Amino acid sequence: MTQGRVCESCDVAIALTRDAIAARAIQYRRLVIVLVVTCLPTLVYAVVWREWRATAVLILVPGAVLLFCATDALVVQRWRKAIMDGWGAGLLQLDLVVRTLRLVPGLPDRTLNAMLATLPSPRDAEIPSPVRLELAHIQALIDRSACEQMISRALWPAIAVGVVFIATAANCPLVLLGLIAPPLLALSVKRRHRQRVQGMAVLLAQACRKSGVDPDVGSVLMASLDWQGLS
């Protein structure tokens, strides 16, 4: 990789990181606004008018927080995918990217270090391009599965409130059976995630064997991935 190409790739990584951090800050501000607009008027109304049933709305707050966590993780996942795709294509060196980003002024240290910690730390010279591409692909699939799990957990409170409301309005207790839907959905998503992870571990091992990568190095590569995803 030429010096000019290295500089250009680092500039792209810096721009991606700045955009991701800015997007996360915007989402955090939106969460604060949603919580204030939801919680404060509800509590004031309940206290002033002695209408404590109004506080039932607050059951949606955990779902809103979980949804924020899911969207925040999605931003980091997209950033990590872009970095790892560039690394897989041979356009970026992860160790150089990490060192460069830590020297960029204006990036919040805690946020940046947490994002950099999600990147694998392999020795680039030991990894052929096909294995890099497979690693990037596998990490993207893991992240997608983890995001599906987070979104399914975020939907629990909303589904529960909807089921209870319908059962009360229709005076039909049988509708409450719908409360078993969220756990069943979560179990289905979790099982699919586990199956994907098992299949991806096999694909990575095969790519290492085909590329002549040492088995010990292959084990380090597999361990360097974030197999839980950003959940």
Secondary structure, DSSP 4 states (H G I P E B T S, - for coil): --HHHHHHHHHHHHHHHHHHHHHHHHHHHHHHHHHHHHHHHHHHHHHHTT-GGGGGGGGHHHHHHHHHHHHHHHHHHHHHHHHHHHHHTTS--HHHHHHHHHH-TTS-HHHHHHHHTTS----GGG--HHHHHHHHHHHHHHHHHHHHHHHHHHHHHHHHHHHHHHHHHHT-GGGGGGGGHHHHHHHHHHHHHHHHHHHHHHHHHHHHHHTT--HHHHHHHHHHS-TT---
